[in-house]
């Protein structure tokens, strides 16, 4: 069932586990994540970047596909359809399209403008029974052309944003989108702890979940992280399984070139990755 992310994240924060946000890029991605969530009896968040939304012909198409798929596959676990790193305009489009959750990424703005726009979008999202995520401090790496250096957020600025009534807060703590470099300094748990002390029960969000060591993931959850985003790892596992299928010549045998067969190994690889992450995050059986 399609719901906002508010209640699932409150339960996760209280229960000391995290709900995974798995970005979707097409029908296979969506189907793989939904089926795995149902099989694992886990709540789940489907993340859609603005670039992925455009690739799938628009947010209305994405919302219609997800809602129909939930019905056709008889998905009964809580599912949130969430805009990832949204612009001010993108957030408004997702409200109109029927998403159940949005993220406004005002981290590149000055704190005053971030506060102003976030406050307006909090009111808009809550009027439409949607959850809203905000961001303070940039996430390192690149996503949809937005490049961040991975600066740690100012805990006082995090409190300003949290006090606006957002349902979850993404704060930069040294995390990075994409693959982590060999010289990565790791997560700043000191920053994360300071943010939690000031934001209280606010569920915190960890972006760039791919490549963070398991022990760091578990420590972050213990310090208030209730939502963890995964995208790159699913892309890598999909690509690896597809490459092996083609290199083995399976696409040349019989009707192995049929897209339903060609994409099947990657589909199963995504399911395996999502299952592994749900087990690590502790969300299995928590629907």
N, C-alpha and C positions, 0 to 999 in steps of 0.2 A: 504494500500500500504506500502511496505517495504522501509523505508528511514533511513538515518542516524539520530542521535538524535540532531544534531547541531541546525537546524532551530527551531524545536519544543521547545528547551530549551531557545534559544534566545528570542522567543516570550513569553515564560513563565516568564523569568526574567523581561522583559519589562512590562508584564501585571500583575506582582505581584501575580502569582499563581505558582503551581508546577505540574510537570508531574510525575505520579506514575510509578515506576519500580516494576513490580510484577513478582517474580521469578516463572519459570515454571519447573515442575518436570516430567510431562507426557502429554499425549494427552488431558486428561480431564482438567488439569490446563490451558493448552494453549487455548483450545476452550472456556473455561469459561471467561478468561481474554479478548480474542479477541471479543467475542460476547458482553460482557459488555461495552467495549470501543466503539463499534459501536452503541450500544443502547444509550449510554450517549454522543455520538458525541465528544469523548475525545481522544486526542493523548495518546499513551501508549508505554511503554518500556517493552519488555519481557526480563527478566534477566535470564541468565543461568550460574550457577556456574560450575566449572570444574568437580566437583563431580556429579552434575546433568547431565552434558553432557556425562560423562562416563556411567552413569546409563541408559541413553537413547541411548546407543551404539555408541555415537560419535557426534562431532559437525556437520558433514556432514548430518547425519540423522536428527538432530534438525533443521538445516537450510532448508532442503528439506521439512520436515513436516510443518514448519511455512509458507514457501512460498506457498505450496500447499493449506494449510488451509485458508490463506488470499484470495486465488483465489476462492476456493470452497464455502467459506462462504460470498463471495462478500464484504470483509472488505475494506472500502474506507477511513477510518480515518488513519492518519499517525501512523505507527508501526515501532519501532526500535527493532532489535534483538541484544542483548547486552551481551557480556561476563562479568560476575560479578567476581571481585577479581581474575583476571587472572594473571598467571605467564607469564614470557617473552615468553616461549615456547608455552603456551596456547594461547596467543594473536596471534602468527604467525599462529597457526592452525585454528583459527577462521577467519583470513583474507582469508586463502585458502578455508575454508568451505563455505564462502559466507555470513557471518554475516554482519550486517550494522553498528555495533558499538562494541568497545572493551573497557575494563578497564584493565589497567596495575596497579597492586597493588605492588608498590615498597616500601611500608611503612616500611617494615622490614629491608630494606637496609640502608646503610649510604646515606646521602643526595647526595653526589657526584655520587655514583653508580645509585641511583634513577634517577637523572638528566640525566645521560648518556644513560641509557636504555629507559627512557621515550622519550628522544629526537629522538632516532632511531625509536621507535614505532609511534611517531607522524608523521614522514615522511612516514613510511610504510602505516599507516591507511589513511592518506590524499591522497596518490597516488591511493588508492583504493576507494576513495569517502566515507570513513567511519569516524565516530566520535570516539574520544578517551577520556576516563576519566582516571585521575591519582589520586593517594592518598598520602597524607602527614599526619603523625600521625596515630597511630593505632586505629581501631574501637574495642571496648571492646567485650568480649565474644569469641565464637568459631564458625568458619565456615569452613567446609571442612578441619578440622584439623589444621587450622591457628588460634592461640590463641592470642588475644590482650588484653591489660590491660585498654584500653580506654584513653590513654594519649591525652592531647590536643596538637594540631599541633602548630608548630612555624610559626607565620604569615610570617616571612621573608623567610622561606623555602617554604611556599605556593606560595609566589611571584616568587621564582626561578622556580618552576614547571610551574606555570601559564604562565610565559614569554616564555616557550618553544612552545606555540601554542596549548596546549591541549584545548579541547572543553568544558570540565567540570572538576571540581575539588572536590574530596572528602577529607574533612579535619576532623580529629578527634576533636570533641568538647565535649567529655564525653559521646558520644552515644555508644550503646552496641547492639551486635547481640543477638537475642533470647529474652527471658523474662527478664525484668528489675527487679533487686532485690529490696527489700523493702527499703534498705538503700541507694539507688541510689541518687547521689547528684544533678542530673538534668543536663541540657545542659549548657555549658559555653557560654552565649550570648556575653560576653565581648570578648572572643576569636573569635567568629564568626564575630562580628562587625569589629574587627581589621583585620581579613582576607579579608573581603569585601572591606575595605578601601584601601587595598594594591593591590587587584586583579581586582578592577573596575567592568567591565561588565561581567566578567567571571561567568557563572552559577555555583552555588555551589551545592553539593550533600550531602544529609543527609541519611546515612546508619542507619540500626537498627530502622526503622520507627514504628515497632510494640511496642505498650505500652507507647509511648511518649504522654503525655497529649495533648489534642487538642489545648489548649492555647499556649503551647510551639511550636507546629507545625506551628501555624499561625504566631508566632513571628519569628520563623526561616525563614519562607517564606518572611516576611517583611525585613529581613536582608540579602536577596540574595539567599536563597536556592530555586532552581528551579527544583530539582529532588529529590524525596523521595522514598527510597527502602522499600518494604514490602514483607516479605516471611513468617516469623513465624506465623503471624496472619492468613494467608490463610491456613497454615498447621493445626493450632489449630481448625479453624472453620470446615475444612474438616473432621478432626478426630472426632470432637464432633458430627456432623451430622451423620456420619457413625456409630458411637457408638450407638446413639439413635435408628437408624434404626434396628441395629442388636439386641439390648437389648429389643426392642419391638417385636422381633420375626418376623419381616417383611420378613426376608430372608428365612423363613421357610414356607411362605404362597405362594401358587401357584409357580410361577417361580421367586420369589423374590431373589433367589440366582444368577440369571442372572447378570453378571457384569454390564450390562447397567442399570439395576435397582438398584443393590447394590451400585453403585458409584453415582447414580443420586442425592441423598440428599447432599452428599459432594460437588458435582459439583454446585448445586444451592447455597450452603453455600459460596463457593468461589465467585460466582457472586455477592452475597449480600455484602460480605466484600469488594470486589473491588469497587462496586458502592458507598459504604459508604466512602471509602478513596478518590475516585475521587471527591466526593462532598466536603469533608473536604479540599482537596488540591486546589479546585477551578478550576479544569480542565474541568468540564462538559461544553459542548457546545463550546469548544475552538479548535476543530479539524480544 
